[in-house]
Amino acid sequence: MYECTKFVHTGIMKNVTFSADEKLIAKARARALGEHRTLNTAFREWLERYAGTSNDGADFDRLMRSLSHVKLTREFTREEMNAR
């Protein structure tokens, strides 16, 4: 199974304040909690994608984290995995 790693931001970070609907923020926090991360982390990841500065490795890590809740219910045979 894929194991997530934690990243430490060593660069200079700037605080930014945004305004949003309270219910929307609560829903976003709940989603982030369900993905085992903070809303701050989710926002940083979104900002990297929006700014176009994310790299392929970070995209892969993000995808694996977003799919971490998926559990296989059975093992697939070699034939099943190679079927087209």
Buried (B, 14 or more C-beta within 10 A) or exposed (E): EEEEEEEEEEEEEEEEEEEEEEEEEEEBEEEBEEBEBEBEBBBBBEEBEEEEEBEEEBEEBBEEBEEBEEEEEEEEEEEEEEEE
